[in-house]
Amino acid sequence: MKKISLLLGVFLYSAQASAVDGMSLEFGNGNATDMARLGVNWDWQKQWFTGGDWLLTGFWEATLGGWHGHSAKGNNQNITDLGISPVFRFQQKNPGACAPYLEAAIGFHLISPTFINADRKFGSSFEFGDHAGAGIRFGDHQRFDLGYRFQHLSNGSIKKPNQGINFNQIRLAYHF
């Protein structure tokens, strides 16, 4: 846990922390576990496939959250989760009042402890986290963002056991 706190402190006090482009809040559940996270994003200035009405772009997302196990099998734990992911987003180029999008990411997470309940163990603190999602940006200058994500976390079999976990999530973000 001390390593996670140190990493978060260094990250937040780095020079880029002052250039945050948005913040997010996520809630979700899956595999007898509830989760919640706070996040910050840094938009990419790069865009691809800009010839039509849609384009590909993205952002870096850093999150800090917690999971709460509620399995009937017992030995339920609370897990702290620190993650960072590059998120690729396919979105409308010239949005009107609302701008739909699709997104995908593969990132890295540190969790502690390494089990959530009696029958779900992760084997290591290091986890890969990938997600696919869809949503809509709306409001003045599309500052609000409401989306759904399906996320899978596992250690990629770098250490046994590797049971992984899946979450269905709702994400609300605000862009500065």
Secondary structure, 3 states (H helix, E strand, C coil): CHHHHHHHHHHHCCHHHHHCCEEEEEEEEECCEEEEEEEEEEECCCCECCCCCEEEEEEEEEEEEEEEECCCCCCCCEEEEEEEEEEEEEEECCCCCEEEEEEEEEEEEEEECCEEECCEECCCCEEEEEEEEEEEEECHHHCEEEEEEEEEEECCCCCCCCCCEEEEEEEEEEEC
